[in-house]
Amino acid sequence: WLLPVNYDTINLTELQNHSRKMAEKFGYDIVSQREVFNAVGNRLRVKGRFEKAISVLQYNVNQYPDWAGGYDKLALALEEAGQLEKAAVQYQKAFEKALGNLDPNAELFKRHWDAVQKRFKNKR
């Protein structure tokens, strides 16, 4: 099911409503894949729509709490929005989840966490 709206303006409520309408249309709940929410959140981030991006990416980690990649993308949006302390927390979660799941990106997530911590400390 393709998204009916422009990636540049979509928000979490529109994504959820679309999913609900598709479930009604096809007669069963359609669970949106984490990659769809990740892509939408990332696109919003790239366009500088940080509030919407963070909302979508936060929803994604709530829906898929064991997926390290979701925390990493949320952290990146927070970092670019200037919320370095919150970003550091999410990067730490990404790293810890990756370690627990033997994710090959664990070291990358650790570097992201280290870098934002350094930026946060220098900003103080």
C-alpha positions as CSV (number, residue, x, y, z in Angstrom):
1,W,0.0,0.0,0.0
2,L,1.6,3.2,-1.2
3,L,1.4,6.4,0.8
4,P,-1.1,8.8,-0.7
5,V,0.6,12.0,0.5
6,N,3.8,13.9,-0.2
7,Y,6.7,12.7,1.9
8,D,7.7,16.3,2.5
9,T,4.6,17.2,4.4
10,I,3.3,13.9,6.0
11,N,2.9,13.6,9.7
12,L,2.4,10.8,12.1
13,T,-1.3,11.2,12.3
14,E,-1.6,11.0,8.5
15,L,0.5,7.8,8.5
16,Q,-1.7,6.2,11.2
17,N,-4.9,7.3,9.5
18,H,-3.8,5.8,6.2
19,S,-2.9,2.5,7.9
20,R,-6.3,2.5,9.6
21,K,-8.1,3.1,6.3
22,M,-6.2,0.4,4.5
23,A,-7.1,-2.0,7.4
24,E,-10.8,-1.2,6.9
25,K,-10.5,-1.5,3.1
26,F,-8.8,-4.9,3.2
27,G,-10.5,-6.3,6.3
28,Y,-7.4,-6.8,8.5
29,D,-4.9,-4.7,10.5
30,I,-2.0,-3.7,8.4
31,V,1.1,-3.2,10.5
32,S,3.3,-0.6,8.8
33,Q,6.8,-1.9,8.4
34,R,9.6,-0.2,10.4
35,E,11.4,0.8,7.2
36,V,8.4,2.8,5.9
37,F,8.3,4.9,9.1
38,N,12.1,5.1,9.1
39,A,12.1,6.4,5.5
40,V,9.3,8.9,6.1
41,G,11.0,10.2,9.3
42,N,14.4,10.4,7.5
43,R,12.9,12.3,4.6
44,L,11.2,14.8,6.9
45,R,14.6,15.2,8.7
46,V,16.4,15.9,5.5
47,K,13.8,18.5,4.6
48,G,14.4,20.2,8.0
49,R,10.9,19.3,9.4
50,F,12.4,18.1,12.7
51,E,9.3,18.1,14.8
52,K,7.4,15.9,12.4
53,A,10.5,13.7,11.8
54,I,11.0,13.2,15.5
55,S,7.4,12.3,16.0
56,V,7.4,9.7,13.3
57,L,10.7,8.2,14.4
58,Q,9.7,8.1,18.1
59,Y,6.6,6.3,17.1
60,N,8.8,3.8,15.1
61,V,11.0,3.0,18.1
62,N,7.9,2.6,20.3
63,Q,6.5,0.1,17.7
64,Y,9.8,-1.7,17.2
65,P,11.7,-1.3,20.5
66,D,14.3,-4.0,19.8
67,W,15.4,-2.5,16.4
68,A,18.7,-0.5,17.0
69,G,18.4,1.2,13.6
70,G,15.3,3.0,14.7
71,Y,17.0,4.6,17.7
72,D,19.9,5.6,15.5
73,K,17.7,7.5,13.1
74,L,15.7,9.1,15.9
75,A,19.0,10.2,17.5
76,L,20.2,11.7,14.2
77,A,17.0,13.8,13.9
78,L,17.3,14.9,17.5
79,E,21.0,15.8,16.9
80,E,20.2,17.8,13.8
81,A,17.4,19.6,15.7
82,G,20.0,20.7,18.3
83,Q,18.7,18.4,21.0
84,L,22.1,16.9,21.7
85,E,21.4,15.5,25.2
86,K,18.3,13.6,23.9
87,A,20.3,12.5,20.9
88,A,23.0,11.0,23.1
89,V,20.4,9.0,25.0
90,Q,19.0,7.5,21.8
91,Y,22.4,6.8,20.3
92,Q,23.2,4.9,23.5
93,K,20.0,2.9,23.2
94,A,20.9,2.1,19.5
95,F,24.3,0.9,20.6
96,E,23.0,-1.2,23.5
97,K,20.2,-2.8,21.4
98,A,22.7,-3.5,18.6
99,L,25.0,-5.3,21.1
100,G,22.2,-7.3,22.5
101,N,21.0,-8.3,19.0
102,L,24.5,-9.0,17.6
103,D,23.8,-6.2,15.1
104,P,26.8,-5.7,12.8
105,N,26.2,-1.9,13.1
106,A,27.0,-1.8,16.8
107,E,30.4,-0.2,16.4
108,L,28.9,2.5,14.0
109,F,26.2,3.3,16.6
110,K,28.9,3.5,19.3
111,R,30.8,6.1,17.1
112,H,27.7,8.1,16.7
113,W,27.1,8.1,20.5
114,D,30.7,9.1,21.2
115,A,30.6,11.9,18.7
116,V,27.4,13.5,20.0
117,Q,28.5,13.2,23.6
118,K,31.7,15.1,22.6
119,R,29.6,17.8,20.9
120,F,27.3,18.0,23.9
121,K,30.2,18.4,26.3
122,N,31.8,21.1,24.1
123,K,28.5,23.0,23.9
124,R,28.3,23.4,27.6
